[in-house]
Amino acid sequence: MMELSGLGLRDGILLTAGLAGVYFVFLMLRLLQVKSRKQHAARRSVAVEPAVNPGGGQGQDIAQDSADVPSAARPVPAPNFGDQLQRFGLESDFLRLQQELAILRGEVSVMRDELERLKAARSVSPLYSEAMNMAERGHDAAGIAGRCGISIAEAELVAALAKNRGEFRDIEEVEDVYDGQGSAGGSRHVA
């Protein structure tokens, strides 16, 4: 047996360089094989020389004849790895964008609900918000006045406002439309 204690740094470097050279030659041979296979496949798929048409005597490519054959009869080329990788990437991007779109739609819905709630809260004075809530729940004016510490007349006014709240919202929307168009007849404000 060979004794390895006699090998030095120089011998190790030469051995590594030799192995790297053999590996490089092996890779070059594999590369040439792939290239020759690709060229061979390209030659096979290229159209053959023109053939003579027995009826008319005009030359016509066999490739054109094969183009007339239905697509089911022609072999479908296998997609290469690059195309598959690109398609997979596009599909994953598409799915990710769909998920983000669903999330954004949910957020827009939440914001729309919050905006509606803020619009409703804007039309009620903070001083009378509890009275308005009670009136919307159907309490009578005396109960609202006793609970909120306001006069019965104010409680009746709040109850009337809560009852006809939809009509007041319609008036506000009409005013917003007129304000946005800059009406010439002056602006109407509901107090």
Secondary structure, DSSP 8 states (H G I E B T S, - for coil): ---GGG--HHHHHHHHHHHHHHHHHHHHHHHHHHHHHHHHHHHHHS----EE-TTT--EE-HHHHHHHS-TTTS------HHHHHHHHHHHHHHHHHHHHHHHHHHHHHHHHHHHHHHHHHHTS-GGGHHHHHHHHTT--HHHHHHHHT--HHHHHHHHHHHHTHHHHHHHHHHHHHHHHHT-TT------
